[in-house]
Amino acid sequence: MEFKESARLYEEATKYTPGGVHTSIRNLEPHLVFKKAEGAYIYDADGNKYIDYQAAFGPYILGHNHPYVNNKVIEALGRTDLYGTGSTDLEIELSQKICKHVPSADQVLFCNSGSEATYHAIRLSRAVTKRYKLIKFQGCYHGWHDYVARNMLSSWDRIGKRDPGSAGMMEEAIDNTLICTFNDLEDVERTFKANEREVAALIVEPIPHNIGCIMPQPGFLEGLRKLCTEHGALLIFDEVITGFRHNIGGYQKVAGVTPDLTTMGKAMANGFPIAAVAGKKEYMQRFNTQPGGDVWFAGTYNGHAVGTAASIATLEMMENEPVHEHVFRLGDKMRSGLREIMNRLGIDAYVAGFGSVFTTYFMNFEPKNYTDLQHNDAEFYVAYRRALMEKGIFKLPMNIKRNHISYSHTDKEIDYTLEMIEEVLRDLKK
């Protein structure tokens, strides 16, 4: 494949934008510029066509430019937009749907990004408990703000240590965020006891998709629920990735564990910008959208017609069509096919995933946490993904990142992908 036009446009972009991209993780080689997306496919500026498994980090549960969602947005914009006061019929309808389907959602508030949602949930937890410390897990990602931007993709020598993700972070925020090991309840219990009556909340990706797909071991999420209750801390499920992708009620519905607060986004609106924080009524009533509430909640674009209309349409598709049945079947087919290929070629690999999400770690055992992932062959992992791009298959060429299947993918795309994966792996083994 040639990327000459992408390279030219990227150079132009760097004149006006630091690094030429508007999110740091997008700055990867080759520097592609995209011009079109439809269904399961994306197209770059040179006309190269790719089966897309990146899915913009997960929003596209139905597929790119899905006509049902797009038409709902166009219809909404034909009659409404942004008012800055009161509410809209779209906000009310979407709130009803979320509270109907998500177990923890007695009430819900809308914002514009997952980072905003986790910020609000953490601030609310501190107000409710009158405490300030927060527990998060090594490798989990919950946004860009100071409360959580630490110990995300740490170098191996920084695991569990003080590892802020950015310059300019508040020292107090860094020090008040405590790091635990995923799937290790004893570590969590020790941390609670060492900070007795100081922990406001524990926030967790119920499946840490920031680092691929690390499944919670039996009893782990239930154990977190129990420990939070015992120690008077709120349990926050960050379902920005897992929510709606794995079940219309979120992974909490699959696991049967109900958190106090939930953050949602991404697959909620099939690529349109919207996010949400939801939870028990007794906590949500503390937000000052409720008269007398003392926890600030504001945003000019909160509940915008574009995001709410898109989200309603996306949830309607899930309610009325076999969206999850389809993506789960294709996910199982992909993982089964990958395992057969790895066995056939004698490659040490662990094929991980759940539902529509999959990834292949090049290591010989199932990783249970971020620390285990130092055994993954990172160089091979990235080389494998870059080679797949040459075959028209787009998986983010970055270590330990997940892949996503959408409702627009079919057996045809899965079959071709598996064929090309075997071809690429045979070449890389030579």
C-alpha positions as CSV (number, residue, x, y, z in Angstrom):
1,M,0.0,0.0,0.0
2,E,1.0,3.6,-0.6
3,F,0.4,6.4,1.9
4,K,1.7,9.4,-0.1
5,E,-1.4,11.5,0.2
6,S,-1.8,10.7,3.9
7,A,1.9,11.7,4.4
8,R,1.4,15.0,2.5
9,L,-1.8,15.9,4.5
10,Y,-0.2,14.9,7.8
11,E,2.7,17.3,7.2
12,E,0.2,20.0,6.5
13,A,-1.6,19.2,9.7
14,T,1.6,19.5,11.8
15,K,1.8,23.2,10.7
16,Y,-1.4,24.0,12.6
17,T,-1.8,21.3,15.2
18,P,0.8,20.0,17.7
19,G,1.8,16.6,16.3
20,G,-0.9,16.8,13.6
21,V,-3.5,15.0,15.7
22,H,-6.1,16.1,18.3
23,T,-5.6,13.1,20.7
24,S,-2.2,11.9,21.7
25,I,-2.8,8.2,21.1
26,R,-3.6,8.9,17.5
27,N,0.0,9.8,16.7
28,L,1.1,6.5,15.4
29,E,3.1,5.5,12.3
30,P,2.1,5.3,9.5
31,H,0.4,8.7,9.9
32,L,-2.9,8.0,8.1
33,V,-5.4,10.6,7.2
34,F,-8.9,9.2,6.8
35,K,-11.6,10.5,4.4
36,K,-14.5,8.0,4.5
37,A,-16.2,5.4,6.7
38,E,-19.1,3.1,6.0
39,G,-20.3,0.0,7.7
40,A,-17.3,-2.2,8.7
41,Y,-14.9,-0.3,6.4
42,I,-12.7,2.9,6.6
43,Y,-10.8,4.6,3.7
44,D,-7.7,6.7,3.9
45,A,-6.7,9.7,1.7
46,D,-4.9,7.4,-0.7
47,G,-8.0,5.4,-1.3
48,N,-6.8,2.4,0.7
49,K,-9.7,0.4,2.1
50,Y,-9.6,-1.4,5.5
51,I,-11.8,-3.7,7.5
52,D,-12.0,-1.7,10.7
53,Y,-11.5,-3.4,14.0
54,Q,-10.3,-0.3,15.8
55,A,-13.8,1.3,15.7
56,A,-12.5,4.6,17.2
57,F,-11.7,2.8,20.5
58,G,-15.2,1.3,20.6
59,P,-18.1,3.6,19.9
60,Y,-19.1,1.8,16.6
61,I,-21.2,-1.0,17.9
62,L,-23.5,-0.8,14.8
63,G,-20.9,0.2,12.3
64,H,-19.7,3.5,10.6
65,N,-22.3,5.9,9.3
66,H,-25.2,3.6,10.3
67,P,-28.3,4.9,8.3
68,Y,-30.8,4.4,11.1
69,V,-28.7,6.4,13.6
70,N,-27.7,9.1,11.0
71,N,-31.3,9.5,9.9
72,K,-32.5,10.0,13.5
73,V,-29.9,12.7,14.0
74,I,-30.8,14.4,10.8
75,E,-34.5,14.3,11.7
76,A,-33.8,15.7,15.2
77,L,-31.7,18.6,13.7
78,G,-34.5,19.4,11.3
79,R,-36.6,20.5,14.2
80,T,-34.4,21.1,17.3
81,D,-30.9,21.9,18.5
82,L,-29.5,23.6,21.7
83,Y,-31.5,25.8,24.1
84,G,-29.4,26.4,27.2
85,T,-32.4,26.2,29.5
86,G,-35.0,23.7,30.4
87,S,-35.0,20.2,29.0
88,T,-35.9,18.5,25.7
89,D,-38.1,15.5,24.7
90,L,-34.9,13.7,23.5
91,E,-33.2,14.1,26.9
92,I,-36.2,12.7,28.6
93,E,-36.7,9.8,26.3
94,L,-33.0,8.8,26.5
95,S,-33.0,9.1,30.3
96,Q,-36.0,6.7,30.5
97,K,-34.3,4.1,28.3
98,I,-31.1,4.2,30.3
99,C,-32.9,3.9,33.6
100,K,-34.9,1.0,32.2
101,H,-32.0,-1.0,31.1
102,V,-29.0,-0.3,33.4
103,P,-29.4,-1.9,36.8
104,S,-27.6,0.9,38.8
105,A,-29.4,3.8,37.0
106,D,-32.1,5.2,39.2
107,Q,-31.3,8.5,37.6
108,V,-28.9,9.8,34.9
109,L,-27.2,13.0,33.8
110,F,-25.6,13.6,30.4
111,C,-22.3,15.1,29.5
112,N,-19.9,15.0,26.5
113,S,-17.0,12.6,27.2
114,G,-16.0,9.7,29.4
115,S,-13.5,11.9,31.2
116,E,-16.2,14.3,32.2
117,A,-18.4,11.5,33.4
118,T,-15.7,9.9,35.6
119,Y,-14.8,13.4,37.0
120,H,-18.4,14.0,38.0
121,A,-18.7,10.5,39.6
122,I,-15.6,10.9,41.6
123,R,-16.5,14.4,42.8
124,L,-19.9,13.2,43.8
125,S,-18.4,10.3,45.7
126,R,-16.2,12.7,47.7
127,A,-19.2,14.8,48.6
128,V,-21.3,11.8,49.7
129,T,-18.6,10.2,51.8
130,K,-16.8,13.4,53.0
131,R,-13.6,11.6,52.1
132,Y,-11.0,12.3,49.4
133,K,-9.0,9.2,48.5
134,L,-9.7,7.1,45.4
135,I,-8.7,3.5,44.5
136,K,-8.0,2.7,40.9
137,F,-6.3,-0.3,39.2
138,Q,-3.0,-0.4,37.5
139,G,-3.6,-0.4,33.7
140,C,-7.1,0.9,33.8
141,Y,-8.0,4.2,32.0
142,H,-10.6,6.5,33.3
143,G,-9.9,9.8,31.5
144,W,-7.4,12.6,31.2
145,H,-8.0,14.5,34.5
146,D,-5.8,14.6,37.5
147,Y,-7.9,12.3,39.6
148,V,-7.2,9.3,37.4
149,A,-4.5,10.0,34.9
150,R,-1.8,7.9,36.5
151,N,-0.6,4.3,36.3
152,M,-2.3,3.7,33.0
153,L,0.3,2.2,30.6
154,S,3.2,2.3,33.0
155,S,6.7,1.1,32.1
156,W,7.3,-2.2,33.8
157,D,9.6,-0.6,36.4
158,R,6.9,1.9,37.4
159,I,4.1,-0.7,38.0
160,G,2.3,0.1,41.3
161,K,4.6,3.1,41.9
162,R,3.9,6.8,41.7
163,D,3.4,7.2,37.9
164,P,1.5,10.4,36.9
165,G,0.5,10.4,33.3
166,S,1.2,14.0,32.6
167,A,3.2,17.0,33.6
168,G,1.3,19.7,35.4
169,M,-0.9,17.4,37.5
170,M,-1.8,18.4,41.0
171,E,0.4,16.7,43.6
172,E,-2.6,16.3,45.9
173,A,-4.6,14.5,43.2
174,I,-1.8,12.1,42.5
175,D,-1.2,11.3,46.1
176,N,-4.9,10.8,46.9
177,T,-5.3,8.2,44.1
178,L,-4.3,4.7,45.4
179,I,-3.2,2.0,43.0
180,C,-4.2,-1.7,43.3
181,T,-3.7,-4.8,41.2
182,F,-6.7,-6.0,39.2
183,N,-8.1,-9.4,40.2
184,D,-6.3,-9.2,43.6
185,L,-8.9,-8.8,46.3
186,E,-6.3,-9.1,49.1
187,D,-4.5,-6.1,47.7
188,V,-7.7,-4.1,47.6
189,E,-8.5,-5.1,51.2
190,R,-5.0,-4.1,52.4
191,T,-5.4,-0.8,50.7
192,F,-8.7,-0.1,52.4
193,K,-7.4,-1.1,55.8
194,A,-4.3,1.1,55.4
195,N,-6.5,4.0,54.5
196,E,-9.4,3.3,56.9
197,R,-12.3,5.8,56.6
198,E,-10.3,7.8,54.0
199,V,-11.4,6.2,50.7
200,A,-14.3,7.9,49.0
201,A,-14.7,5.5,46.0
202,L,-13.2,2.7,44.1
203,I,-13.4,3.1,40.3
204,V,-12.9,0.1,38.0
205,E,-13.3,-0.9,34.4
206,P,-15.3,-4.2,35.0
207,I,-13.2,-5.6,32.1
208,P,-10.0,-3.6,31.7
209,H,-10.3,-3.0,28.0
210,N,-7.6,-0.2,28.1
211,I,-5.1,-3.0,28.1
212,G,-6.9,-5.4,25.7
213,C,-9.3,-7.8,27.5
214,I,-8.4,-8.9,31.0
215,M,-11.4,-10.8,32.4
216,P,-12.4,-10.4,36.0
217,Q,-11.9,-13.7,37.8
218,P,-14.9,-15.4,39.4
219,G,-15.8,-13.5,42.6
220,F,-13.6,-10.4,41.9
221,L,-16.3,-7.9,41.1
222,E,-18.6,-9.3,43.8
223,G,-15.6,-8.9,46.2
224,L,-15.2,-5.3,45.3
225,R,-18.9,-4.7,45.9
226,K,-18.5,-6.3,49.4
227,L,-15.4,-4.4,50.3
228,C,-16.8,-1.0,49.2
229,T,-19.9,-1.6,51.3
230,E,-17.9,-2.7,54.3
231,H,-15.6,0.3,54.2
232,G,-18.3,2.9,53.4
233,A,-16.9,3.7,49.9
234,L,-18.8,4.1,46.7
235,L,-18.3,1.6,43.9
236,I,-18.0,3.2,40.5
237,F,-18.1,1.0,37.4
238,D,-16.5,2.8,34.5
239,E,-18.6,1.3,31.7
240,V,-17.6,3.9,29.0
241,I,-16.3,0.9,27.0
242,T,-18.2,-2.1,28.3
243,G,-21.6,-0.3,28.6
244,F,-24.0,-1.1,25.8
245,R,-21.3,-3.0,23.9
246,H,-21.5,-6.1,26.0
247,N,-25.2,-5.8,26.9
248,I,-27.8,-3.1,26.7
249,G,-27.7,-3.0,30.5
250,G,-23.9,-2.9,30.6
251,Y,-21.4,-5.5,31.9
252,Q,-23.0,-5.0,35.4
253,K,-26.1,-6.8,34.1
254,V,-23.9,-9.7,32.7
255,A,-22.0,-9.9,36.0
256,G,-24.9,-9.4,38.3
257,V,-23.0,-6.9,40.3
258,T,-24.6,-3.4,40.9
259,P,-22.3,-0.5,41.5
260,D,-23.3,2.8,43.2
261,L,-22.4,4.9,40.2
262,T,-21.8,4.1,36.5
263,T,-20.2,6.1,33.8
264,M,-21.1,5.4,30.1
265,G,-20.3,6.6,26.6
266,K,-18.8,5.3,23.4
267,A,-21.2,2.5,22.1
268,M,-24.0,4.5,23.7
269,A,-24.4,6.6,20.5
270,N,-22.6,4.7,17.8
271,G,-19.9,7.3,17.4
272,F,-21.7,10.5,18.2
273,P,-20.4,12.5,21.2
274,I,-22.3,11.9,24.4
275,A,-21.5,10.4,27.8
276,A,-23.4,9.8,31.0
277,V,-23.1,9.3,34.8
278,A,-25.9,7.3,36.4
279,G,-26.5,5.9,39.8
280,K,-28.7,5.5,42.9
281,K,-31.2,8.2,43.4
282,E,-30.0,9.1,46.9
283,Y,-26.6,10.0,45.4
284,M,-27.7,11.5,42.1
285,Q,-30.0,13.9,44.0
286,R,-26.8,15.6,45.4
287,F,-26.0,17.1,42.0
288,N,-27.2,20.8,41.8
289,T,-29.3,20.1,38.8
290,Q,-31.7,19.1,41.6
291,P,-32.7,22.2,43.6
292,G,-30.8,22.2,46.9
293,G,-28.1,19.9,45.5
294,D,-24.6,20.8,46.4
295,V,-22.4,19.0,43.8
296,W,-21.9,21.2,40.7
297,F,-22.9,19.8,37.4
298,A,-22.9,21.9,34.2
299,G,-22.0,22.0,30.6
300,T,-23.2,24.0,27.6
301,Y,-23.5,21.0,25.3
302,N,-24.9,18.5,27.9
303,G,-27.8,16.7,26.4
304,H,-27.3,18.1,22.9
305,A,-29.8,16.9,20.3
306,V,-27.1,15.2,18.2
307,G,-25.9,12.9,20.9
308,T,-29.3,12.2,22.5
309,A,-30.9,11.4,19.1
310,A,-28.0,9.2,18.2
311,S,-28.2,7.4,21.5
312,I,-31.9,6.8,21.3
313,A,-31.5,5.3,17.8
314,T,-28.6,3.1,18.9
315,L,-30.6,1.7,21.9
316,E,-33.6,1.2,19.7
317,M,-31.5,-0.9,17.4
318,M,-30.4,-3.0,20.4
319,E,-34.0,-3.3,21.6
320,N,-35.4,-4.3,18.2
321,E,-32.7,-6.2,16.4
322,P,-30.3,-9.0,17.4
323,V,-27.3,-6.7,17.7
324,H,-25.6,-8.5,20.6
325,E,-26.5,-11.9,19.3
326,H,-24.8,-11.1,16.0
327,V,-21.6,-9.5,17.4
328,F,-21.2,-12.1,20.1
329,R,-21.4,-14.9,17.4
330,L,-18.8,-13.2,15.2
331,G,-16.6,-12.6,18.3
332,D,-16.7,-16.3,19.2
333,K,-15.9,-17.2,15.5
334,M,-13.0,-14.8,15.5
335,R,-11.5,-16.1,18.7
336,S,-12.0,-19.7,17.8
337,G,-10.4,-19.1,14.4
338,L,-7.4,-17.3,16.0
339,R,-6.8,-20.1,18.4
340,E,-6.8,-22.7,15.6
341,I,-4.3,-20.6,13.7
342,M,-2.0,-20.1,16.7
343,N,-2.1,-23.9,17.4
344,R,-1.5,-24.8,13.7
345,L,1.5,-22.5,13.5
346,G,2.9,-23.3,16.9
347,I,2.8,-19.7,18.1
348,D,2.8,-19.0,21.8
349,A,-0.4,-16.8,22.2
350,Y,-3.4,-16.3,24.4
351,V,-6.5,-15.3,22.5
352,A,-8.6,-13.1,24.8
353,G,-11.9,-11.4,24.5
354,F,-15.5,-11.1,25.5
355,G,-18.5,-10.6,23.2
356,S,-17.5,-8.3,20.3
357,V,-14.0,-7.6,21.7
358,F,-10.9,-9.6,21.0
359,T,-7.2,-9.4,21.1
360,T,-4.2,-11.8,20.9
361,Y,-1.5,-11.6,23.5
362,F,1.8,-13.2,22.3
363,M,2.5,-15.0,25.6
364,N,1.8,-18.5,26.8
365,F,-0.7,-18.0,29.6
366,E,-3.8,-16.0,30.4
367,P,-3.0,-12.6,31.8
368,K,-4.9,-11.7,35.0
369,N,-3.6,-8.1,35.4
370,Y,-1.3,-5.5,33.9
371,T,1.8,-6.9,35.5
372,D,1.3,-10.2,33.6
373,L,1.4,-8.3,30.3
374,Q,5.1,-7.7,30.5
375,H,5.3,-11.3,29.2
376,N,3.6,-10.2,25.9
377,D,5.9,-9.9,23.0
378,A,5.2,-6.2,22.3
379,E,7.5,-5.9,19.3
380,F,5.9,-8.9,17.6
381,Y,2.4,-7.6,18.5
382,V,2.9,-4.2,16.8
383,A,4.7,-5.8,13.8
384,Y,1.8,-8.2,13.3
385,R,-0.7,-5.4,13.3
386,R,1.3,-3.2,10.9
387,A,1.6,-6.1,8.5
388,L,-2.2,-6.6,8.7
389,M,-2.7,-3.0,7.5
390,E,-1.0,-3.9,4.3
391,K,-3.7,-6.6,3.8
392,G,-6.5,-4.1,4.3
393,I,-7.2,-4.9,8.0
394,F,-7.0,-2.1,10.5
395,K,-6.1,-2.9,14.1
396,L,-4.4,-0.1,16.0
397,P,-0.7,-0.7,15.6
398,M,0.0,-0.2,19.3
399,N,0.8,-2.7,22.1
400,I,-2.0,-4.5,24.1
401,K,-4.9,-2.7,22.4
402,R,-8.2,-4.4,21.8
403,N,-10.2,-4.9,18.7
404,H,-14.0,-4.5,18.1
405,I,-16.6,-6.1,15.9
406,S,-19.7,-4.2,14.9
407,Y,-23.2,-5.1,13.7
408,S,-22.0,-4.2,10.2
409,H,-19.3,-6.9,10.2
410,T,-20.3,-10.2,8.6
411,D,-18.9,-13.7,8.2
412,K,-17.2,-12.5,5.0
413,E,-15.1,-10.0,6.9
414,I,-14.2,-12.4,9.6
415,D,-13.2,-15.2,7.1
416,Y,-11.0,-12.8,5.1
417,T,-9.4,-11.5,8.3
418,L,-8.6,-14.9,9.6
419,E,-7.1,-15.9,6.2
420,M,-4.9,-12.8,6.2
421,I,-3.9,-13.3,9.8
422,E,-2.6,-16.8,9.0
423,E,-0.7,-15.4,6.0
424,V,0.9,-12.6,7.9
425,L,1.9,-14.8,10.8
426,R,3.5,-17.4,8.5
427,D,5.6,-14.5,6.9
428,L,6.6,-13.1,10.3
429,K,7.7,-16.5,11.5
430,K,10.2,-16.9,8.7
